[in-house]
Amino acid sequence: MKLSHIDEQGAAKMVDVSAKAETVRVAVARGKIMMARETLKLITLGQMPKGDVLAVARVAGIMAVKKTSDLIPMCHPLMITGCNIQYKIDEDKSTINIEATAKTTGKTGVEMEALTAVSVAALTIYDMCKAVDKNMVIDQIRLISKSGGKSGEYKREGEELWEG
């Protein structure tokens, strides 16, 4: 398997997408942040001292989608046409599950953008709650699905998309 970000001499390069066709591209990523039960309770009751944790994390995730190429060296800047961040709270496991959907019409995919959105949303939750819980764990950031482009459809086995 030849890596597309490495030239013949082994140096890093940005892939030339000039000849690729523009297609609608969608990627969904997911991750989670685990925390103490009291921390989750403060978040869900809106009593965290820094404010509405999930609303701020949602905005941070959306902003991150638009800045992915500034953070990941070989990512192309993309015109994002849509982004959605959803949460599923699991009180039994004291976990907030995060799902990000990123969309574009372009010559390259939005997988890195969706993954970055989940990562930054989780980091924002951590940042807003660290004063009361430094033991939080961010875990299982992964691509769930992608569509569009030459490589076509991908869907992670055993994972269903969330409604909404």
Secondary structure as UniProt FT lines:
FT   TURN            4..5
FT   TURN            8..9
FT   TURN            18..19
FT   STRAND          23..34
FT   HELIX           37..44
FT   TURN            45..46
FT   TURN            49..50
FT   HELIX           53..71
FT   TURN            73..74
FT   STRAND          80..90
FT   TURN            91..94
FT   STRAND          95..106
FT   HELIX           111..129
FT   TURN            130..132
FT   TURN            134..135
FT   STRAND          137..147
FT   TURN            150..151
FT   STRAND          154..155
FT   TURN            157..158
//
